[in-house]
């Protein structure tokens, strides 16, 4: 039976006609959105064809968990529990690593490593991803020696050593050696590890720091491809055949909750690297790609939402072709995660793989219009950025000039502006906050201190968390409550009955709660003197006028003057003022306006500062 024959067939013209009717004369372009790289995402795509981007190994992606406890004995307990509870491998994080985020193994000497991995069988199929710190060479050698002492067959151990001197350069902004010296040292260490019997991969083109600093997907891809080519050249020019050099290289990327961008980014990485292999005279082989959920999207407020972000990150990276995925536990931005947070991170992936069976289709996005279009656009943009690096002498030269890092910082600044204006809302922080959120426990561990060595050559890229500015405002409001026994409050004064503008009241209430502020709503009145009299019982001197656009035009100035006379210290209005009237409203006493697209962060910072002084 042809099931499709039971349903009516609709053409794209039918959809457009229905959409135009729903928009009531509005343009279909209003349904488009733009990515961080400036690509327009259309509301509808037809089926497309494009090159497949499948992972190298058959079957689902591997579930990795982080081992980042500074104390070796506790790190050992974490590793054994994770492996016994379903993890396919371990991401071993050293202090100062790209993915350390304040913690990580504090020591890489033989005794500390022996304690940290006591009881772990290295040759029983578990995948190991080394996330090396500031002393990367010694740490890699230390792990290699530990595995050798364990008696495991070295060629049977699945370990990606993660050597990434260019990644260290952009994080440190300083270098101990010149790039030619770094290249020779990398080749020497890879040759030594390979000579011992390890099969690798040994070097990692790691773009997580680009994402963490606010970079766009195309910038991440350009860095990853540029770093991988630099390592390919470093090894090929120092004793390795092109094929052996290629096989020694793996990739690491960040995955966030933007399903379209993340899934297309991982697909694009495979296609871009295959293109580099092709022009280098190599027969393309699927690269090994590890994914980690994105640090910049982690929140310290309402942290359980991080579980959903992690689920989307794993979904998108896994379906995009990642070979392995590690999720940051929900409390990573608060402190060192406990066993409960780690279990949720681990089980999120296990549910996706073992219950939802997400990993058993190779390249499931192939043929889907939006993913094919976005993958192609990312390939084109990233390739152009990569070619610009090559024109400048390759990625190492581009990093020394600092131009690439500045482009990433510019992208991060634009992203932070969108966050401040709520154009990029963060659930649980800048959207739908919970003033009564439950406290999350973390382990009693002190962040590990470390220093980058060498001479400075360019400003480093610094990891950001997008929610942090809003969390600082919430923390300040909480401090006011702790000191003075009351949470800062804003009184919503209505021009006319509140039933006429419920959405505006709801918008104002949620916006103030984003800053940790409580709200109370007045009865509303058509007379300014009446509202001024109601203010006497408000219990705060922070007031926001709410009403309809029509009532503002008729009465906003009168209400503002009356409330100021009654003793209001700071007066806002919920709505965007017409350009020709704004000056008059401000002259009447309105200090600020809240509306979709306003700089909510600046306004909340000002309100909380004033609330502290007013209570």
C-alpha positions, 0 to 999 in steps of 0.5 A: 500500500502506498501510504502517501496516496492517502494524504493530499499533496501540497506544493510549495505554492500552497504553503506560501499562500497559507503562510501569507494568509496567516501573516495578514499581508506581512512579508514571508521574509519576516519568517527568516532568521539569520545565523551568527555568520550572516546566513539567512535561514528560510522558513521552508526548504525543499529536499536537497542532495549533497555529499554525505558526512558520515563518521568513520566508525560504524554504529553510534557515537561513544559516550565519554565522561569528564575526569576532572577532580583535582584529587587523584583518589577522587578522580579514580572513583569518578572514572571507575563509577562512570565506566561501570555505569555505561560510559564508553570512555573518559575525557581526562582533563588536566588543570589549565586545559581548554576544557578544564573550567577551573578544575582538572587533574592538578598533577601529572607525575607518575604517582598522581596518575597511578592513583587517579587511574588505579583499577582502570583497564586501558586495553578493554575498549574504553576510549580515552581523550586527553585534554592536556593542560599547560604542561602538555608534553609532560602530561602526555608522556606521563599518561603514556608511561602509565599505560605502558606500566599497566601491561596493556598492549599499547596498539590495543589502547584507544587513546587520543593524546590531544597535543594541540600547541596552537590551541595553547597559543590562543588561550595563553597569548604567549609562547615558549618557542617559535612555531617552527620549534613547536612543530619539530617538538610536536613531530618528535613527541608523536614519533616517540609515542608512535615508536612506543606502540601507540596508534594515536591519534596524537594531535588534536585540532581543537576549536572549543576555545573559539566557540568559548570566546564567542566565535561563529561556526565558520570561525571555529571551522576555519580554525580547526581546518587551519590547525589540522593543516598546520599539524599535517605540515609539521609532521610531514616536514619532520619525518612522517609520510603524508598518510601517517601525518594525516592519521595522527590528527583528530578534531575537537569541537564544541556543541551547543543547543542550536540544533541547526548550526551544530549539526551542520557544523559537524557535517561541514567539518568532515567535508572541509577536511576531506577537501584538504586531504584531496588537495593535499594528494591524500585519499580522504578518510573519515576524521576522528571528531570529539564533541564537548557541550559548550561552556559559553552556554552553561548557566549557574542560575536554574542549572537544571536547564543545562540538562536540556541544553546538553541533550540538544548538544549531544543530539546535534553533535552525534547526528552531525557525525561526532565519534564521541561526545562528552557533556558538561554536568549541570553544575559545571558553572557553579563548582566541581560537579557531584555524582548526581550531576555527573550521572545526569550528564552520562545518562542523558546520552545513554537515553538518547542512544539506547532508548531513542536509538539516535546513533544508528543512522549514518548522516540522518540529516542528508537530503534535508533542505535546511541542513544541506543548505546550512552545511554548504554555506558553512563550508563556503564561509569557513573555506574563505576564512581558511584561505585568508589564513593561508594567504597570511602564511598559515594559521600560526602566522595569522595567530601571531598577527592577532587578527584572527583573535580580534575577529573572534572577539568581535563576534563574541561582542556581537553575541553578548550584545544580543544576549543583553538585549534579549535577542538571544534569550537564555532560558532560566536566566534572561527568560523565564527565571525562577526566583525560588530556584532550588540550590544545587550542591557541588563538591568541596573543591578549590579551583586549581591555579596555573600559569602560562609560560613564555613570552607574550605575542598576541592578546589571548582568547578568553572563555566567556559564559553568556549568562554571567552578566545577568547572573551578577545582577541576580546575585546583587539582588540576592545580596540586597535581600540577605542584607536588608531582609527584603528582595528589591521590588518594582511597583507596576502602576497602571494607566487604566484597568490592567485587563487592557494590557495583560501582555505588557504587565507580564513582559515587565514582570518577567523582565524584572524577575530576570534581575532578581526583582519582585513586582507588585501591581497596582489597581490601575486608574484613569486619573494620575492623582489616583495612581499617585495616591496608590503609590503610597502603599507600594512599599517601593520607590521604583515604579514602572508605568504600564498601559496601552500605546493609546493611553501613553500618548494621552496620559504618560506625561501627567502620570509621570509628573504625578508619580515623581511629585509623590516621591518616586525615585526611579520611573520606567515605562513599559513600551518603546516611546515614539521618537518625537515624544521621547524627550517630552516623556523624559522631561516629565520624569521617565528615566528609562523604557523597557521594550523588546530589543532594549538593553535589558542588562543595563536597565536591570543593573541600574535598577538593582543599584538604585534598589540597594540604596532605596531599601 
